[in-house]
Amino acid sequence: MKTNFFAIVVLMILSSFVSVSAQNRLPYVLRGDVAGCDTVYTLPNQKAEFPGGMQAMYDFLNDNIKNNVNFVPAMSSRRVLLKMLVDSEGAIVETKLMMPTSTSLDDDLLRVVSTFPDMVPARYGNREVCSYLIIPLGIE
């Protein structure tokens, strides 16, 4: 009985430290100079986005992909996570597939993303900043 009570107290104390550290986490990562970005924001006030919104991005992908697939916003059993670094002017600086599928689809997806128009950059406070954008792509 005493052991259970002690374990509960220890867990409560540890959980309070975790929540305090999460609240104090910085909204940016210093990376050095990456295509003009010396600071990359991981928690901007407003995320970067495709011009016209997410549905416009899915339409652009589906219109330009050569493989016989359809990308949807809903998560499915087949999915790809696309990670992009968007600079403060909206240009896509880096693109990485975090959950690749097949080589031909991955290559085709990266080809289409390289033709994306400039994004609407992220904002932190009242200024535009470099940021990461992670987009889940469900595959039908």
Residue frames as qw, qx, qy, qz and C-alpha x, y, z in Angstrom:
[[0.000, 0.886, 0.463, 0.000, 0.00, 0.00, 0.00],
 [0.288, -0.820, 0.108, 0.483, 2.79, 2.42, 0.94],
 [0.459, -0.139, 0.594, 0.646, 4.69, 1.50, -2.22],
 [0.254, 0.622, 0.639, 0.375, 1.72, 2.40, -4.43],
 [0.126, -0.950, -0.234, 0.162, 1.25, 5.74, -2.64],
 [0.420, -0.613, 0.334, 0.580, 4.98, 6.52, -3.03],
 [0.426, 0.151, 0.669, 0.591, 4.87, 5.63, -6.74],
 [0.137, 0.815, 0.532, 0.187, 1.85, 7.90, -7.29],
 [0.248, -0.905, -0.016, 0.345, 3.56, 10.82, -5.54],
 [0.458, -0.362, 0.508, 0.634, 6.72, 10.34, -7.63],
 [0.345, 0.423, 0.681, 0.488, 4.69, 10.22, -10.86],
 [0.003, 0.926, 0.378, -0.023, 2.82, 13.40, -9.90],
 [0.337, -0.778, 0.199, 0.492, 6.08, 15.23, -9.24],
 [0.444, -0.112, 0.636, 0.622, 7.64, 14.04, -12.52],
 [0.274, 0.641, 0.639, 0.325, 4.56, 15.01, -14.53],
 [0.082, -0.953, -0.178, 0.232, 4.69, 18.54, -13.12],
 [0.373, -0.564, 0.426, 0.601, 8.32, 18.89, -14.27],
 [0.403, 0.217, 0.723, 0.518, 7.43, 17.66, -17.76],
 [0.156, 0.829, 0.520, 0.133, 4.54, 20.11, -18.15],
 [0.215, -0.893, 0.049, 0.393, 6.69, 23.03, -16.91],
 [0.409, -0.348, 0.570, 0.622, 9.49, 22.16, -19.34],
 [0.347, 0.468, 0.705, 0.403, 7.00, 21.89, -22.22],
 [0.027, 0.937, 0.339, -0.086, 5.61, 25.34, -21.39],
 [0.263, -0.834, 0.248, 0.418, 9.11, 26.84, -21.36],
 [0.706, 0.128, 0.525, 0.458, 10.15, 25.26, -24.67],
 [0.034, -0.511, 0.236, 0.826, 11.51, 27.80, -27.10],
 [0.677, 0.579, 0.332, -0.309, 9.49, 28.35, -30.30],
 [0.539, 0.778, -0.306, -0.105, 12.60, 28.20, -32.47],
 [0.907, -0.173, 0.200, 0.329, 15.75, 26.25, -33.22],
 [0.029, 0.857, -0.390, -0.336, 19.08, 27.88, -33.99],
 [0.929, 0.210, 0.284, 0.111, 20.57, 26.13, -37.01],
 [0.427, -0.306, 0.427, 0.736, 23.26, 28.36, -38.40],
 [0.325, 0.489, -0.211, -0.782, 22.75, 29.70, -41.88],
 [0.431, 0.244, 0.853, 0.162, 20.37, 27.56, -43.97],
 [0.234, 0.508, 0.573, 0.599, 19.59, 29.42, -47.19],
 [0.039, -0.491, -0.022, -0.870, 19.37, 32.73, -45.34],
 [0.682, -0.600, -0.226, -0.353, 17.59, 31.32, -42.26],
 [0.228, 0.427, -0.702, 0.522, 19.69, 31.64, -39.13],
 [0.321, -0.006, 0.718, -0.618, 16.68, 30.86, -36.91],
 [0.375, -0.156, -0.767, -0.498, 14.00, 28.33, -37.80],
 [0.467, -0.182, 0.389, -0.773, 10.73, 28.52, -35.88],
 [0.168, -0.083, -0.980, -0.069, 9.13, 25.24, -34.86],
 [0.071, -0.608, -0.745, 0.263, 6.16, 26.86, -33.06],
 [0.062, 0.158, 0.167, 0.971, 5.21, 30.00, -35.00],
 [0.335, 0.277, 0.458, -0.775, 2.02, 31.88, -34.11],
 [0.736, 0.500, 0.109, -0.443, 0.74, 31.23, -37.63],
 [0.714, -0.100, 0.617, 0.314, 2.00, 28.30, -39.72],
 [0.085, 0.364, -0.567, -0.734, 3.20, 28.62, -43.28],
 [0.631, 0.359, 0.639, -0.253, 0.60, 27.50, -45.79],
 [0.373, 0.224, 0.677, 0.594, 0.01, 26.85, -49.45],
 [0.189, 0.131, -0.082, -0.970, -1.57, 29.82, -51.27],
 [0.597, -0.109, -0.447, -0.657, -5.30, 29.17, -51.21],
 [0.693, -0.371, 0.403, -0.469, -5.11, 26.79, -48.24],
 [0.434, -0.270, 0.859, 0.006, -4.70, 23.07, -47.73],
 [0.713, 0.432, 0.529, -0.159, -7.43, 22.02, -50.15],
 [0.468, 0.841, -0.198, -0.187, -5.74, 24.01, -52.92],
 [0.128, -0.624, 0.767, 0.076, -2.50, 22.17, -52.11],
 [0.594, 0.041, 0.800, -0.075, -4.18, 18.76, -52.36],
 [0.653, 0.686, 0.250, -0.200, -5.79, 19.80, -55.66],
 [0.233, 0.835, -0.468, -0.171, -2.39, 20.95, -56.99],
 [0.339, -0.396, 0.853, 0.025, -0.76, 17.65, -55.96],
 [0.646, 0.267, 0.704, -0.125, -3.51, 15.51, -57.48],
 [0.566, 0.789, 0.063, -0.230, -3.54, 17.50, -60.73],
 [0.268, 0.823, -0.496, -0.069, 0.24, 17.24, -61.20],
 [0.537, -0.387, 0.748, -0.034, 1.17, 13.79, -59.86],
 [0.465, 0.369, -0.662, -0.457, 1.96, 11.23, -62.58],
 [0.042, 0.026, -0.986, 0.160, 1.45, 8.11, -60.46],
 [0.450, -0.381, -0.604, -0.537, -2.03, 6.68, -60.29],
 [0.342, -0.346, -0.697, 0.527, -2.74, 7.86, -56.72],
 [0.173, -0.767, -0.274, -0.554, -4.96, 10.42, -55.05],
 [0.308, 0.050, -0.565, 0.764, -3.74, 12.42, -52.04],
 [0.409, -0.702, -0.448, -0.373, -6.32, 13.22, -49.37],
 [0.127, -0.655, 0.393, -0.633, -6.16, 15.17, -46.10],
 [0.848, -0.394, 0.133, -0.330, -7.53, 12.25, -44.07],
 [0.172, -0.535, 0.827, -0.014, -4.99, 9.85, -42.67],
 [0.917, 0.149, -0.183, -0.322, -5.17, 6.40, -44.20],
 [0.916, -0.277, 0.239, 0.165, -3.24, 3.18, -43.87],
 [0.689, 0.255, 0.189, 0.652, -0.97, 4.45, -46.66],
 [0.069, -0.988, -0.129, 0.057, 0.44, 7.85, -45.90],
 [0.630, 0.320, -0.100, 0.700, 3.40, 10.12, -46.43],
 [0.316, -0.861, -0.183, 0.353, 4.65, 12.83, -44.10],
 [0.538, 0.598, 0.089, 0.587, 6.16, 15.71, -46.01],
 [0.457, -0.725, -0.146, 0.494, 8.46, 18.07, -44.10],
 [0.473, 0.672, 0.155, 0.548, 9.37, 21.40, -45.64],
 [0.390, -0.477, -0.170, 0.769, 11.51, 24.29, -44.53],
 [0.242, 0.815, 0.400, 0.343, 9.84, 27.52, -45.69],
 [0.425, -0.001, -0.173, 0.889, 11.88, 30.71, -45.52],
 [0.001, 0.539, 0.423, -0.728, 10.57, 34.12, -44.44],
 [0.256, 0.356, -0.306, -0.845, 9.71, 35.01, -48.03],
 [0.812, 0.214, 0.240, -0.486, 7.73, 31.82, -48.67],
 [0.563, 0.508, -0.625, -0.185, 10.30, 29.90, -50.73],
 [0.964, -0.245, 0.072, -0.078, 10.63, 26.18, -49.97],
 [0.003, 0.798, -0.602, 0.005, 14.27, 25.72, -48.97],
 [0.021, -0.265, 0.963, -0.044, 14.33, 22.02, -48.02],
 [0.814, -0.037, -0.120, -0.567, 11.94, 19.14, -48.60],
 [0.026, 0.295, -0.944, 0.146, 12.11, 15.76, -46.92],
 [0.752, -0.206, -0.438, -0.447, 9.82, 12.73, -46.89],
 [0.318, -0.477, 0.665, -0.479, 9.57, 11.52, -43.31],
 [0.681, 0.046, 0.697, -0.220, 7.52, 8.43, -44.14],
 [0.254, 0.408, -0.617, -0.623, 8.49, 7.38, -47.67],
 [0.853, 0.178, 0.307, -0.381, 6.41, 4.87, -49.64],
 [0.858, 0.222, 0.352, 0.300, 7.82, 3.64, -52.93],
 [0.446, -0.303, 0.274, 0.796, 10.72, 5.11, -54.84],
 [0.181, 0.379, 0.572, 0.704, 8.70, 6.08, -57.93],
 [0.224, -0.832, -0.482, -0.161, 5.93, 7.76, -55.90],
 [0.500, -0.687, -0.092, 0.520, 8.44, 9.50, -53.64],
 [0.403, -0.091, 0.369, 0.833, 10.39, 10.85, -56.62],
 [0.037, 0.565, 0.583, 0.583, 7.21, 12.02, -58.32],
 [0.353, -0.839, -0.404, 0.091, 5.96, 13.70, -55.14],
 [0.476, -0.550, 0.066, 0.683, 9.25, 15.54, -54.65],
 [0.297, 0.197, 0.501, 0.788, 9.12, 16.62, -58.31],
 [0.117, -0.742, -0.539, -0.382, 5.64, 18.10, -57.86],
 [0.454, -0.790, -0.247, 0.330, 6.58, 19.81, -54.58],
 [0.480, -0.247, 0.217, 0.813, 9.55, 21.45, -56.34],
 [0.099, 0.388, 0.500, 0.768, 7.00, 23.15, -58.65],
 [0.220, -0.734, -0.587, 0.260, 4.93, 24.56, -55.76],
 [0.127, 0.809, 0.063, 0.570, 4.36, 28.31, -55.92],
 [0.171, 0.313, -0.545, 0.759, 5.82, 30.34, -53.06],
 [0.396, -0.504, -0.752, 0.149, 4.08, 29.58, -49.80],
 [0.268, -0.844, -0.034, -0.464, 2.53, 32.10, -47.44],
 [0.426, 0.325, -0.667, 0.518, 5.33, 32.32, -44.84],
 [0.541, -0.527, -0.611, 0.237, 4.85, 31.62, -41.14],
 [0.055, -0.758, 0.080, -0.645, 4.47, 34.51, -38.74],
 [0.598, -0.358, -0.542, 0.469, 5.84, 34.93, -35.25],
 [0.138, -0.564, -0.237, 0.779, 4.58, 38.08, -33.60],
 [0.416, 0.800, 0.161, -0.402, 4.30, 40.69, -36.35],
 [0.129, 0.683, -0.595, -0.405, 7.02, 39.39, -38.64],
 [0.924, 0.282, -0.175, -0.190, 7.42, 36.65, -41.22],
 [0.405, -0.627, 0.665, -0.021, 9.86, 33.91, -40.18],
 [0.448, 0.305, -0.818, -0.195, 11.49, 30.72, -41.44],
 [0.656, -0.211, 0.518, -0.507, 9.64, 27.64, -40.22],
 [0.053, -0.059, 0.981, 0.177, 9.10, 23.94, -40.64],
 [0.682, 0.109, 0.024, -0.723, 5.84, 22.73, -42.09],
 [0.155, -0.088, 0.983, 0.034, 4.86, 19.07, -41.76],
 [0.626, 0.168, -0.135, -0.749, 2.01, 17.93, -44.00],
 [0.495, -0.014, 0.863, -0.097, 0.34, 14.52, -43.66],
 [0.484, 0.311, -0.456, -0.678, -0.72, 13.09, -47.02],
 [0.691, 0.055, 0.678, -0.244, -3.11, 10.18, -47.06],
 [0.145, 0.304, -0.740, -0.583, -2.94, 8.03, -50.20],
 [0.764, 0.222, 0.363, -0.486, -6.04, 6.50, -51.81]]
